[in-house]
């Protein structure tokens, strides 16, 4: 299930091996920190969003607005509008369903 959680700071851990997932550490308002794997960045209605998988033993997915700057830095933005969040989450779920279908077709071709 997609979630939107308030956070204050973001720290990116860059991995040297291209096979390793990119990890972002989120720090929430209550000072808890959660390492999250970057699942992907996707577009909805002309704006970028990022899907993160927290390393907390749940099957949650966090979704934030994503703004990347020319210098390579980026900012995560809370999606505060519930209606917009529902639409963005539905787009994410649609993308994941398409990827599942593509993966099943690739497996059949092998």
Backbone as numpy.savetxt, mean C-alpha at the origin, in Angstrom:
# Nx Ny Nz CAx CAy CAz Cx Cy Cz
-8.70 -7.06 4.42 -9.54 -5.88 4.42 -8.66 -4.64 4.42
-9.03 -3.66 3.66 -8.25 -2.43 3.57 -8.55 -1.53 4.76
-7.52 -0.90 5.27 -7.67 0.00 6.40 -6.94 1.30 6.13
-7.40 2.35 6.79 -6.71 3.64 6.76 -6.44 3.99 8.21
-5.18 4.13 8.56 -4.83 4.43 9.94 -4.02 5.71 9.99
-4.24 6.50 11.02 -3.47 7.73 11.18 -2.03 7.40 11.49
-1.10 8.19 10.95 0.31 7.97 11.19 1.03 9.30 11.16
2.18 9.32 11.81 2.95 10.55 11.86 4.19 10.50 10.99
5.01 9.47 11.12 6.28 9.43 10.42 6.38 8.18 9.57
7.17 8.28 8.53 7.41 7.14 7.66 8.91 6.99 7.48
9.39 5.78 7.62 10.80 5.50 7.41 10.90 4.39 6.38
11.71 4.59 5.36 11.85 3.59 4.31 13.17 2.85 4.53
13.08 1.54 4.50 14.27 0.71 4.56 14.50 0.17 3.16
15.58 0.61 2.53 15.87 0.16 1.17 16.68 -1.11 1.23
16.27 -2.09 0.48 16.96 -3.37 0.42 17.92 -3.35 -0.76
19.11 -3.93 -0.59 20.08 -3.96 -1.66 19.71 -4.99 -2.72
19.13 -6.10 -2.33 18.75 -7.16 -3.25 17.41 -6.81 -3.87
17.34 -6.79 -5.20 16.10 -6.44 -5.89 14.96 -7.41 -5.58
15.28 -8.60 -5.13 14.26 -9.59 -4.83 13.58 -9.34 -3.48
14.22 -8.58 -2.63 13.67 -8.30 -1.31 12.57 -7.26 -1.41
11.51 -7.41 -0.63 10.44 -6.40 -0.67 10.88 -5.09 -0.05
10.28 -4.01 -0.53 10.53 -2.70 0.06 9.71 -2.59 1.33
10.35 -2.14 2.40 9.70 -2.04 3.71 9.60 -0.58 4.11
8.44 -0.20 4.60 8.20 1.13 5.14 7.79 0.95 6.60
8.37 1.75 7.48 7.97 1.71 8.89 7.02 2.87 9.15
5.82 2.54 9.57 4.83 3.56 9.93 4.87 3.79 11.43
4.82 5.05 11.83 4.71 5.37 13.24 3.37 6.07 13.44
2.54 5.47 14.29 1.20 5.98 14.51 1.18 7.00 15.65
0.05 7.67 15.78 -0.10 8.74 16.77 0.13 8.25 18.19
-0.11 6.96 18.46 0.10 6.42 19.81 1.53 5.89 20.00
2.44 6.29 19.10 3.86 5.92 19.13 4.15 4.46 18.81
3.15 3.69 18.39 3.44 2.33 17.95 4.02 2.39 16.54
4.91 1.44 16.25 5.53 1.37 14.94 5.19 0.02 14.32
4.94 0.04 13.01 4.64 -1.18 12.27 5.43 -1.17 10.98
6.21 -2.23 10.75 6.88 -2.40 9.46 5.85 -2.91 8.47
5.86 -2.33 7.27 4.90 -2.71 6.24 5.64 -2.97 4.93
5.23 -4.03 4.25 5.75 -4.30 2.92 4.94 -3.50 1.92
5.63 -2.88 0.97 4.93 -2.15 -0.08 4.37 -3.18 -1.06
3.06 -3.25 -1.12 2.40 -4.18 -2.02 2.35 -3.61 -3.43
2.13 -2.30 -3.51 2.10 -1.66 -4.81 1.52 -0.26 -4.75
1.77 0.47 -5.82 1.23 1.81 -6.00 0.28 1.75 -7.19
-0.89 2.32 -7.04 -1.88 2.26 -8.11 -2.59 3.59 -8.25
-3.20 3.79 -9.40 -3.89 5.03 -9.73 -5.40 4.85 -9.55
-6.02 5.85 -8.97 -7.48 5.92 -8.96 -7.87 7.37 -9.22
-8.61 7.58 -10.28 -9.13 8.90 -10.62 -8.03 9.96 -10.70
-6.88 9.57 -11.30 -5.80 10.52 -11.53 -4.90 10.78 -10.35
-5.06 10.04 -9.27 -4.21 10.22 -8.08 -3.60 8.88 -7.71
-2.36 8.90 -7.21 -1.69 7.67 -6.79 -2.04 7.31 -5.36
-2.14 6.00 -5.14 -2.38 5.44 -3.81 -1.40 4.30 -3.62
-1.11 3.99 -2.36 -0.17 2.92 -2.04 -0.86 1.91 -1.12
-0.60 0.63 -1.39 -1.13 -0.45 -0.57 0.03 -1.06 0.21
-0.13 -1.16 1.52 0.91 -1.67 2.41 0.39 -2.88 3.18
1.24 -3.88 3.34 0.90 -5.06 4.13 1.67 -4.97 5.45
0.97 -4.78 6.57 1.68 -4.68 7.85 2.23 -6.03 8.30
3.40 -5.99 8.91 4.03 -7.19 9.45 3.58 -7.35 10.91
2.28 -7.58 11.07 1.74 -7.69 12.42 0.90 -8.95 12.61
1.02 -9.88 11.67 0.32 -11.14 11.80 -1.14 -11.11 11.36
-1.61 -9.98 10.85 -2.99 -9.89 10.38 -3.00 -9.99 8.86
-4.19 -10.04 8.29 -4.30 -10.02 6.83 -4.78 -8.65 6.34
-4.54 -7.62 7.17 -4.93 -6.25 6.82 -4.08 -5.71 5.68
-4.63 -4.75 4.97 -3.90 -3.97 3.98 -4.20 -2.51 4.30
-3.14 -1.71 4.43 -3.32 -0.29 4.67 -3.23 0.42 3.32
-4.13 1.36 3.11 -4.14 2.14 1.87 -4.04 3.62 2.21
-3.10 4.29 1.56 -2.89 5.72 1.75 -2.79 6.41 0.40
-3.05 7.71 0.39 -2.71 8.51 -0.76 -1.19 8.55 -0.83
-0.65 8.66 -2.04 0.80 8.61 -2.23 1.23 9.75 -3.13
2.17 10.54 -2.64 2.70 11.66 -3.42 4.21 11.52 -3.47
4.76 11.35 -4.68 6.21 11.25 -4.84 6.73 12.57 -5.42
7.86 13.01 -4.91 8.44 14.27 -5.33 9.65 14.05 -6.23
10.05 15.09 -6.95 11.16 15.01 -7.90 12.47 14.56 -7.26
12.66 14.86 -5.98 13.92 14.48 -5.32 13.92 13.04 -4.83
12.85 12.28 -5.14 12.77 10.88 -4.74 12.07 10.67 -3.41
11.83 11.73 -2.67 11.11 11.59 -1.41 9.62 11.42 -1.70
8.89 10.98 -0.71 7.46 10.79 -0.89 6.71 11.07 0.40
5.41 11.20 0.28 4.55 11.46 1.43 3.34 10.55 1.34
2.96 9.99 2.48 1.72 9.23 2.56 0.66 10.15 3.14
-0.55 10.07 2.56 -1.63 10.95 2.98 -2.82 10.11 3.43
-3.33 10.41 4.62 -4.52 9.72 5.09 -5.68 10.01 4.14
-6.51 9.01 3.92 -7.73 9.20 3.13 -8.84 9.42 4.15
-9.20 10.67 4.36 -10.12 11.01 5.43 -11.59 10.92 5.03
-11.87 11.01 3.74 -13.25 10.93 3.25 -13.65 9.46 3.12
-14.65 9.03 3.88 -15.06 7.62 3.89 -15.54 7.14 2.53
-16.25 8.00 1.81 -16.75 7.61 0.49 -15.59 7.41 -0.49
-14.62 8.32 -0.46 -13.45 8.19 -1.32 -12.67 6.93 -0.93
-12.50 6.71 0.37 -11.77 5.52 0.80 -12.44 4.25 0.29
-13.75 4.19 0.35 -14.48 3.01 -0.14 -14.23 2.80 -1.63
-14.20 3.89 -2.39 -13.96 3.78 -3.84 -12.53 3.33 -4.12
-11.57 3.88 -3.40 -10.16 3.51 -3.59 -9.96 2.06 -3.19
-10.56 1.64 -2.08 -10.44 0.24 -1.64 -11.07 -0.70 -2.67
-12.19 -0.30 -3.25 -12.83 -1.13 -4.28 -11.94 -1.24 -5.51
-11.28 -0.16 -5.89 -10.34 -0.19 -7.02 -9.18 -1.13 -6.72
-8.65 -1.05 -5.52 -7.57 -1.94 -5.11 -8.01 -3.40 -5.19
-9.18 -3.70 -4.66 -9.69 -5.08 -4.69 -9.91 -5.55 -6.12
-10.35 -4.65 -7.00 -10.52 -4.98 -8.41 -9.18 -5.32 -9.06
-8.16 -4.53 -8.77 -6.82 -4.78 -9.31 -6.31 -6.13 -8.82
-6.51 -6.42 -7.54 -6.05 -7.69 -6.99 -6.79 -8.87 -7.63
-8.08 -8.71 -7.89 -8.85 -9.78 -8.53 -8.34 -10.02 -9.95
-8.01 -8.95 -10.67 -7.46 -9.09 -12.03 -6.12 -9.80 -11.99
-5.27 -9.46 -11.02 -3.96 -10.11 -10.91 -4.13 -11.59 -10.58
-5.11 -11.92 -9.73 -5.38 -13.33 -9.41 -5.80 -14.08 -10.66
-6.66 -13.47 -11.47 -7.10 -14.11 -12.71 -5.94 -14.29 -13.67
-5.08 -13.27 -13.79 -3.91 -13.37 -14.68 -2.97 -14.47 -14.20
-2.79 -14.58 -12.91 -1.92 -15.61 -12.35 -2.46 -17.00 -12.61
-3.78 -17.15 -12.52 -4.40 -18.45 -12.80 -4.24 -18.81 -14.27
-4.38 -17.83 -15.16 -4.21 -18.09 -16.59 -2.77 -18.47 -16.91
-1.80 -17.78 -16.27 -0.40 -18.10 -16.50 -0.10 -19.52 -16.02
-0.68 -19.94 -14.91 -0.45 -21.28 -14.40 -1.03 -22.33 -15.34
-2.16 -22.02 -15.98 -2.76 -22.95 -16.93 -1.91 -23.09 -18.18
-1.23 -22.00 -18.58 -0.41 -22.02 -19.78 0.87 -22.83 -19.61
1.30 -23.04 -18.37 2.57 -23.75 -18.11 2.45 -25.21 -18.21
